[in-house]
Amino acid sequence: MIALRLVVLGLGVALGVFYPFIPVILASRGFSPAQIGLVASIGAIGFTLAVPAWGHIADVRFGRARTLQVCAIGGAAAVGAMLGRWPPIILALLFMAYWVFESSWQPLADALTVNLVDRRRYGRVRLLTSLSFAVSSIGAGFLYDTAGFDAAYVLAVIAAATIAVAASRVPDVGRAHLADAVPDPNDGSKTRSPSRPWLGSAGVALRVAPRLGGVLIAVTLINITIISGFTYLPLRLGDLGSPPSDVALSAGISALAEIPAMLVAARVAQRIGLRGMFVGSALIYGVATSSWIVLDTAQVIIATRLITGVAFAWILVCVVLTIARLLPSELQATGQSLYQTFGFGVAAIVANIVGGLLYQYIGHGAVFGLGTVLAISAATLGWIVFPRDARLTPAVTPA
């Protein structure tokens, strides 16, 4: 458990000291806003394509702990190389490499967590990432005011190296066997030769848990709403004349609100069920998003981030526990990677492209109005596809 806690703490620090500052780091290296957007968009595509591949490699080839080690070292190498004074194209490629490796960190940490601890305690472990992210990002911001962004590369490398070392001591479960005996349609008592689905472990996961596809669609809908807020609420605050400190406070309050929410998440899930938890949280996020259409006071908007932080934490815990319930231990890295692929890859691509066009040509009301509609749609679909109760019995391991 000590090694696992070091992994999740190191993950929060590795992200907190670097990820929020990527746009300004790129700007400090001479990238224009359009170029920053292009790098981020390509990075989101790389993230989307890489994360399911890492899930397959973790569940089928290397194991979850070993794959996390490889990706932590790879991410550290990419960030460390950024200390060099490279031309823009090389620096952009290094960021692409970073996003490809970083895409695996959260899903593999989640897979190790749900396989090692009582799944009702997942939220209590996951809150360590939120806590270390909030503290490290705030502290790093003050440090970079005086030390510059070179310190960001150094801190990120140290944190990623900590993940790699700690992951080597985290126990893991066996690897998944994808060979599947397919019944012979002409004789039910016989089977064909073992076959492997073309989607690899992701295909097996979707076949073992048919409702997983619907869960991923619901997650994508609500995460488009969430990511639209992450991206465009700071612009709305800027339009209202808010200083950068208000933008930082908006993000910080949301992250801090996640911590107590995760402490009680398992208890809430036991009381109202995973389905009720997801639906309620999606609707709460939708209400907050709709308020941003009409609110024109920065302080009130920032106050709403308290409830979005709680809703986000409960959505995250609910989805992770739902995947833990639907899939066997051997497919947890694949399942958690699929969550990241759709919830933070596909959703990010849609939110940033569509949201940017809406914000520029129609205004903030169109962005947050669409987010409200998608939140309601996610809640409606979630009522159908999420498990009713919070029993955490894993699915049967595939043959």
NORPE-V369340 format. One record per residue. RES is the residue in three letters. D_FIRST is the distance of its C-alpha to the first C-alpha in whole Angstrom. Layout:
[[RES;D_FIRST] [RES;D_FIRST]]
This chain:
[[MET;0] [ILE;4] [ALA;5] [LEU;5] [ARG;6] [LEU;9] [VAL;10] [VAL;11] [LEU;12] [GLY;14] [LEU;15] [GLY;17] [VAL;18] [ALA;20] [LEU;21] [GLY;22] [VAL;24] [PHE;26] [TYR;26] [PRO;28] [PHE;31] [ILE;32] [PRO;35] [VAL;36] [ILE;35] [LEU;37] [ALA;40] [SER;40] [ARG;40] [GLY;43] [PHE;42] [SER;44] [PRO;43] [ALA;44] [GLN;43] [ILE;39] [GLY;40] [LEU;40] [VAL;37] [ALA;35] [SER;37] [ILE;36] [GLY;33] [ALA;32] [ILE;34] [GLY;32] [PHE;29] [THR;30] [LEU;31] [ALA;28] [VAL;25] [PRO;26] [ALA;27] [TRP;24] [GLY;22] [HIS;25] [ILE;24] [ALA;20] [ASP;21] [VAL;24] [ARG;24] [PHE;21] [GLY;18] [ARG;16] [ALA;14] [ARG;17] [THR;19] [LEU;16] [GLN;17] [VAL;21] [CYS;21] [ALA;19] [ILE;22] [GLY;25] [GLY;24] [ALA;24] [ALA;27] [ALA;29] [VAL;28] [GLY;29] [ALA;32] [MET;33] [LEU;34] [GLY;37] [ARG;40] [TRP;41] [PRO;43] [PRO;42] [ILE;42] [ILE;39] [LEU;37] [ALA;37] [LEU;36] [LEU;33] [PHE;32] [MET;32] [ALA;30] [TYR;28] [TRP;28] [VAL;27] [PHE;24] [GLU;23] [SER;23] [SER;21] [TRP;18] [GLN;17] [PRO;18] [LEU;16] [ALA;13] [ASP;14] [ALA;14] [LEU;11] [THR;9] [VAL;12] [ASN;12] [LEU;8] [VAL;8] [ASP;12] [ARG;14] [ARG;15] [ARG;12] [TYR;12] [GLY;14] [ARG;12] [VAL;10] [ARG;13] [LEU;15] [LEU;13] [THR;15] [SER;18] [LEU;18] [SER;17] [PHE;20] [ALA;22] [VAL;22] [SER;22] [SER;25] [ILE;27] [GLY;27] [ALA;27] [GLY;30] [PHE;32] [LEU;31] [TYR;33] [ASP;36] [THR;37] [ALA;35] [GLY;36] [PHE;33] [ASP;33] [ALA;30] [ALA;28] [TYR;28] [VAL;27] [LEU;24] [ALA;23] [VAL;23] [ILE;21] [ALA;18] [ALA;19] [ALA;18] [THR;15] [ILE;14] [ALA;15] [VAL;14] [ALA;10] [ALA;11] [SER;12] [ARG;9] [VAL;8] [PRO;9] [ASP;12] [VAL;15] [GLY;18] [ARG;21] [ALA;23] [HIS;27] [LEU;29] [ALA;33] [ASP;34] [ALA;37] [VAL;39] [PRO;42] [ASP;46] [PRO;48] [ASN;51] [ASP;49] [GLY;46] [SER;46] [LYS;45] [THR;43] [ARG;43] [SER;41] [PRO;38] [SER;37] [ARG;35] [PRO;35] [TRP;36] [LEU;33] [GLY;31] [SER;27] [ALA;28] [GLY;31] [VAL;30] [ALA;27] [LEU;30] [ARG;32] [VAL;29] [ALA;29] [PRO;33] [ARG;32] [LEU;29] [GLY;32] [GLY;33] [VAL;30] [LEU;30] [ILE;33] [ALA;32] [VAL;29] [THR;32] [LEU;34] [ILE;32] [ASN;30] [ILE;34] [THR;35] [ILE;31] [ILE;32] [SER;35] [GLY;35] [PHE;32] [THR;35] [TYR;38] [LEU;38] [PRO;38] [LEU;41] [ARG;42] [LEU;41] [GLY;43] [ASP;46] [LEU;46] [GLY;46] [SER;43] [PRO;42] [PRO;39] [SER;37] [ASP;37] [VAL;36] [ALA;33] [LEU;33] [SER;33] [ALA;30] [GLY;28] [ILE;29] [SER;27] [ALA;24] [LEU;24] [ALA;25] [GLU;22] [ILE;19] [PRO;21] [ALA;22] [MET;18] [LEU;17] [VAL;20] [ALA;20] [ALA;19] [ARG;22] [VAL;24] [ALA;23] [GLN;24] [ARG;27] [ILE;29] [GLY;27] [LEU;26] [ARG;29] [GLY;30] [MET;27] [PHE;28] [VAL;32] [GLY;32] [SER;30] [ALA;32] [LEU;35] [ILE;34] [TYR;33] [GLY;36] [VAL;38] [ALA;37] [THR;38] [SER;41] [SER;41] [TRP;41] [ILE;44] [VAL;46] [LEU;45] [ASP;46] [THR;45] [ALA;42] [GLN;40] [VAL;40] [ILE;39] [ILE;36] [ALA;36] [THR;35] [ARG;32] [LEU;30] [ILE;31] [THR;30] [GLY;27] [VAL;26] [ALA;27] [PHE;25] [ALA;22] [TRP;23] [ILE;25] [LEU;21] [VAL;19] [CYS;22] [VAL;23] [VAL;19] [LEU;19] [THR;22] [ILE;22] [ALA;19] [ARG;21] [LEU;24] [LEU;23] [PRO;21] [SER;18] [GLU;20] [LEU;21] [GLN;18] [ALA;19] [THR;22] [GLY;22] [GLN;20] [SER;22] [LEU;25] [TYR;24] [GLN;24] [THR;27] [PHE;29] [GLY;28] [PHE;27] [GLY;30] [VAL;33] [ALA;33] [ALA;33] [ILE;36] [VAL;38] [ALA;37] [ASN;38] [ILE;41] [VAL;42] [GLY;41] [GLY;43] [LEU;46] [LEU;46] [TYR;45] [GLN;48] [TYR;51] [ILE;50] [GLY;48] [HIS;45] [GLY;46] [ALA;46] [VAL;42] [PHE;41] [GLY;43] [LEU;42] [GLY;39] [THR;40] [VAL;41] [LEU;38] [ALA;36] [ILE;38] [SER;39] [ALA;35] [ALA;35] [THR;38] [LEU;36] [GLY;33] [TRP;35] [ILE;36] [VAL;33] [PHE;30] [PRO;29] [ARG;30] [ASP;27] [ALA;24] [ARG;23] [LEU;20] [THR;21] [PRO;21] [ALA;24] [VAL;26] [THR;25] [PRO;28] [ALA;30]]
